[in-house]
Amino acid sequence: MTARARRPLILVVEDDPALGEVMCTALKDEGLEARLAQDGDEAMRAVDDLSPACMILDLMMPRRDGFSVLRELRADGRISKLPVIVVTAIFGLSERLYATELGAADYVTKPFDLDDLVGRVRALLSPTAA
């Protein structure tokens, strides 16, 4: 399969498997590829293995939280251009500002509307990829 024929891959990082699957299904229904990682360590491996076009990242996860994932990915420059949408139950302004400082392109609080989330993903993908 050529790069041109490949659908954009969205990496969903969510420790709640039911919610993660719902998000993946919504993205797939919109013609995107989606893979689920259930913690920060799995997310780091998936970024290396899959080279996603966009990441949806939960902040509160076991082993390695979303802030740690953002810090590491931004620090080593592997994904300096990878758009990351933080999806979290954390409503605090300081957390939102910190996530933005670390490079998050968008911040969505739970509960959220799936159509809105898919729209935000599409908006972050390049016009040729979406």
Secondary structure, DSSP 8 states (H G I E B T S, - for coil): --TTT---EEEEE-S-HHHHHHHHHHHHHTT-EEEEE-SHHHHHHHHHHH--SEEEE-SS-SSS-HHHHHHHHHHT-TTTT--EEEEES---HHHHHHHHHTT-SEEEESS--HHHHHHHHHHHS-TTT-
